[in-house]
Amino acid sequence: METFQPTTAQLERLPEAAYAGYLDISRALLEQAEQASSVDVANVPEDEREDAIADLRREAERQMDPAVDEVLDGGTLAQFEKTVADAVSTGLLLALLLAFGGSESIRQSQTGRSGVLNARTLIDSQLRALRRNAERIGQGQLSERQIRDIPRRRSLGIRSGFSSGRILERMGSAFHNEGIRRLTSAHPCPDCPNYERLDWVSLDEIVPVATYCVCGSNCKCQVTTRFNPQRALQDLLGGNLLNQVQRRQQSMLEFERDYLRRHNWLYKADDIQ
């Protein structure tokens, strides 16, 4: 049985009571992930969160690797999809919890509601990409090397979820609305220079570190954010916080399309919506 997943437009038309119920389900998933995790996400020090995210990625890949072996040995695609989907979804939920500092912090944050919706959107995007992976495996369109690389590719979304959550958390706690992304390596990967922003720009234009770059978790770029009252006034005139988050999500999807198009890896640009 398929689970109903409302679109953003449908969510905006929901009565407040129904909307709150949908958010309650999402928060319950976050709380379940927090309780089941061996990581105390509410108490990870700020300077250790990057290492914690790297650990989450490795754990997700460890859970996905046996599914890859099984499908290469003739296992079912349905079991492959389920195992990979569970690992990626759990990793993304824990990444958001780490970004905000636990489920209670999300509940109290001014941007927690947007963070929950953003997490669901990121998970849906990963599941769509996974479905496309499975279809191409079934059609014999992927090499063994490409199939074995799926866990690493899917785990990149965990880093993206954490980075997006951190931006939302900062927007809520300090009302940051713009940033700069600088290269800090003398020999960056070929992707990172495309994402460098030397002047203060809207957070929509900042690609989170280690997202959509071939260097992955080895990315050494630095992002600095701040609050600009003039930009806040412009944003206020241009729409509310939910609209800002929606614009940011669209911007991230455009970056993802561009990245996949340039590297010609597994997907057509139209596969990501």
Secondary structure, DSSP 8 states (H G I E B T S, - for coil): -------HHHHHHS-HHHHHHHHHHHHHHHHHHHHH-SS-GGG--GGGHHHHHHHHHHHHHHHHHHHHHHHHTT--HHHHHHHHHHHHHHHHHHHHHHHHTSHHHHHHSTTHHHHHHHHHHHHHHHHHHHHHHHHHHHTT-S-HHHHHTHHHHHHHHHHHHHHHHHHHHHHHHH---EEEEE---SS--SSHHHH-EEEEEEGGG---TTSSSTTGGG---EEEEE--HHHHHHHHHH--HHHHHHHHHHHHHHHHHHHHHHHT-S--GGG--
